[in-house]
Amino acid sequence: MKTAEKHLTSTELMGLEDQYGAHNYHPLPVVLSRGEGVYVWDVEGKRYYDFLSAYSAVNQGHCHPKIVNALIEQSRTLTLTSRAFYNDKLGPYEKYITEYFGFEKVLPMNTGAEAVETAIKICRKWGYEKKGIADDEAIILVCGQNFHGRTTTIVSFSSDSDSKDNFGPHTPGFVSIDYNNLTALELALAHYGDRLAGFLVEPIQGEAGVFVPDEDYLPRAAEMCRANNVLFIADEIQTGIARTGSLLRVCGNCSCEAKCERQATYTRPDILILGKAVSGGVYPVSAVLCDNDIMDVIHPGQHGSTFGGNPLACAVAVAALEVVDEEKLSQNARRLGNIFRDRIQKEIVEKSELVTLVRGRGLLNAIVINDSPDSKTAWNICVKLAENGLLAKPTHGNIIRFAPPLVMNEAQLNECVDIIRDTIYKF
């Protein structure tokens, strides 16, 4: 007789992770077992609003049926060939994604960090072979308080001591300047001159606390880079795919509902880095896009990935990007984001001494808690929010980020603002 399967409790499951897993994360004490749309459920069956969206990977909502069906159907025929052979999904996907974002070439990868590393390699190689930078002298400008991933090269130019300390020796070739500071960029362009290959920047710094730059920062920075023959590289891993109310944040100064290449093309990056929501959180997919004059520095054997561009990833990514258009997620994020910030400002910031600021674009937002970054106040608020049915996480100590799936409707958003407001008032 078959023994009934034992269902572990949240406490038991958290204990297993603590005992057998590396302690490289500090999760909220919630064990999730199911997700659908804007909701997730824990193993005891309690339902929560997800206000993190797997760091903006689940823009299309949890387990979107179209994306999941694409995964299932493709998994029945062919999942992986490696790039040793052609496959029947990669070419159509490459055509689809390049036309979707308005570039001539794509280099497919898997994770966001891999995509950033890929962009760095392309930029450096372009610097040596097209710009004529002397061997091993190329410099890429980055911004303070950045977050581009956790590989050895990327943490070498991190401002976060937890990410960087004791992981050296660090990779050279990067110079950090102040974010949202055009004067700092101008001085760096002048100082490093012909050694500069690129400027790598997040259009909104998500991990830094959803820090939104001035409206003229991105277009002016792109303009300055081009005037100095320096590649403008936009890391849209977290801000892209409709999260901020436009398909790409780097083109988000226009309220047009068309795709980014028909919006503010003057801020179009030379290299675009995408990840996370390219697959709707169903499968790891990332991409680096640029035009032929940049991408053609990469030749066979110089860069690759066993899983990059696999048939499963291609099928999932096409479905995920189609959902963004079909369900008008950019427009929904823009409209609901305005409602969210307006209510938070009027009902919490202006009425509670506990919250000093709300900021963001679209459905990527944050509130600043009136306490030290070293305090536990933001964490404790997030624990209370979870008890009240809403999941969010602090960043940088005293900042709480709010980023729900973009399939959320207005009634759900208003219910969530009510939860946040009531939790703050009673805290």
Secondary structure, 3 states (H helix, E strand, C coil): CCCCCCCCCHHHHHHHHHHHCCCCCCCCCCCEEEEEECEEEECCCCEEEECCHHHHCCCCCECCHHHHHHHHHHHCCCCCCCCCCCCCCHHHHHHHHHHHHCCCEEEEECCHHHHHHHHHHHHHHHHHHHHCCCCCCCEEEEECCCCCCCCHHHHCCCCCHHHHCCCCCCCCCEEEECCCCHHHHHHHHHHHHHHEEEEEECCCECCCCCECCCCCHHHHHHHHHHHCCCEEEEECCCCCCCCCCCCCHHHCCCCCCCCHHHCCHHHCCCEEEECHHHHCCCCCCEEEEECHHHHCCCCCCCCCCCCCCCHHHHHHHHHHHHHHHHCCHHHHHHHHHHHHHHHHHHHHHCCCCCEEEEEEECCEEEEEECCCCCCCHHHHHHHHHHHCCEECEEECCCEEEECCCCCCCHHHHHHHHHHHHHHHHHC
